[in-house]
Amino acid sequence: MLAQEGPATATESSPPQKAVRLVDSVRKAAWIIGSALITFAAFRNSVTWHLQQVWGASGDFWQRQWEKIYNFCDGNEFVIGVIGANLLALVVFWTFNALFLLVDVTGFPQSVLKYKIQPDANVPVDRKKLKNAVLTVLFNQMVIGLPVCALWFVVMRWRGCQYTPESLPTFQWVLLELLVFSLAEEFFFYYSHRTFHHPRIYRLIHKRHHEWTAPIGIIALYAHPIEHIFSNMLPVFMGPTIMGSHMATSYLWLVLALLSTTVSHCGYHLPFLPSPEAHDFHHFKFTNNFGVLGVLDRLHGTDNHFRASKAYERHVLLLSLTPMRETIPDVVKGKKM
């Protein structure tokens, strides 16, 4: 069992409790995999047909887009796999985060503030603290990210990674790869993240990330360089590496991963976006919710406090414009707010 910074998440579990957690974890994994397979089947049949009518038969639309990238880089695989991947990460991350930073810094539009998970935190955000975070993230992306991507490029070439437009995978295969990527990220992120919570390591490395007990979007990549490599980059790279994926698929996965981690750190439970309640709770309490999907947290019992909290009740996709804190209010002194 990996040790953790702060109070223990639970006492030693009895065999029946471990069995229950194992069943819950398997059930959660089965739900994720089953949902993906159902989606795959649906896309393979009717949905794919409709998409092909819009985008062109046999995925010609996406092939043309990748051809533009490939030709712009003169087919240079190093430029596409290293320079292009880093440039893509910079553009996607900062474009998406600019929307959240606008609200965090200016408080505008005020209508968004009602969706804050921790209402009194970062209103407005501390400018000095924000500046330090921005500089750290840029350092991680440009100084740390570039050589790591270069190493990954070598590994992916060994794995047989393809770059040409003619070798693009089918739409259905990409869906299956994304499922594998998600499971690989859950595994490698959970165990690397939890390792960084070991008391002997936490103070040296991971404590920097937890300076923000109420996170904002850019904090997703605010980390010690060692953590950025092993907990931010490695879990994302492992899926494509295992599958020997086409670089176009890796581009797609990189975009999805950056959007996902930004949402999980943004501090707002917004309508029609994935719930960030679980990871926000991790920043607030430190000792629960180390994974991405929650499968390994359930298996190891590192979500016990979270499951007993109001945050867990709110941890659903918001399908209305009413904030979750109004739908499921806090309880103070035995009375609902």
C-alpha positions, 0 to 999 in steps of 0.5 A, a space after each residue: 500500500 502506498 503511503 500518503 501525505 496527510 491523514 489516512 483515507 481509511 482504516 485497514 479494510 476487512 476482507 468483506 469491504 475489500 470484496 465490495 470495493 473489488 466488485 464496485 471497481 469491476 462494475 465501474 470498469 465494465 460500465 466504462 468498457 461496455 459503454 465504449 463498446 456500445 458506442 463503437 457498435 453504434 458508430 460502426 453502423 448507422 452513425 458512421 454512415 451519416 458521418 461519412 455523408 457529411 465528411 466524405 466516404 471512407 473518411 476522406 474529410 479527415 484524411 484531407 485535414 491530416 494531408 494539410 498538416 503532413 504537407 505543411 511539414 513536408 512530411 518531416 516526421 520529427 517536425 510533426 511528432 515533436 515540434 507539431 505535438 508541442 505546438 498543438 499542446 500550447 495552442 489548445 491548452 492556452 486557447 481553452 484556458 483563456 476562457 476560464 482565465 477571463 472569468 478567474 481574473 475579471 469575474 466576468 461574466 458574473 453568470 459563470 461564477 454561480 457554478 464555482 465549486 468553492 464559491 469563496 475561493 479565487 474571487 478574484 484570483 491572486 495575480 502574483 500567484 497566477 503569474 508564478 503558475 503561468 511561468 511554471 506551466 510555460 516552462 514545463 511545456 516548452 523546456 521540459 515538454 520538448 525533449 520528452 516529446 523528442 524521446 517519445 518520438 524515438 520510442 514511437 518510431 520503434 513502435 512502428 508509428 505511421 505518419 502518412 495520410 494513406 495509413 490513417 486508421 479507420 474511424 472505428 479503430 480510433 474509437 477502440 484506441 481511445 478506450 485503451 488510451 483512457 484505461 492506460 491513463 487511469 492506470 499510470 496516472 493513479 499509481 504515479 500520482 499516488 506515489 507522489 503523495 508518499 510523505 517522503 516525496 510529497 514535500 519535495 515534488 507534489 506539494 507545489 501542485 497542491 499549493 492551489 487547494 481551490 484549483 483553476 484551469 491552468 493548474 492542470 500543468 502547474 507542477 514540479 518538472 519531475 511530476 510533469 514528466 511522470 504524472 502529466 506526460 507519461 500517462 498520456 503517452 503510454 496509450 499510443 505507445 502501447 498501441 503503436 498508434 498513428 500520429 494523427 490519433 495521438 494528436 486527437 488524444 493529446 487534445 482530448 487529454 488537455 481539455 479533460 485535465 483543464 475541465 477537471 481543474 477549472 473549479 467550475 461545475 458547468 452545464 454539459 461539461 464533465 463534472 470536476 467535483 472529484 478532482 476538486 475534492 482531491 485538491 481540497 482534501 488531498 487524500 482521496 481521488 487519485 485517478 482519472 476514471 475512479 476505477 482504481 480509487 474504488 478498488 483501493 478504497 481511496 474514494 471513501 471520504 469523497 463518497 460520503 461527501 456532498 461533492 459525490 452527490 454533485 458528481 454528475 453531468 449537469 444537464 440544466 442551468 441550475 448550479 449543482 450547489 443549489 440543487 444539492 445544497 450544503 448542510 450546516 448545523 443539521 440544516 440545509 442552506 
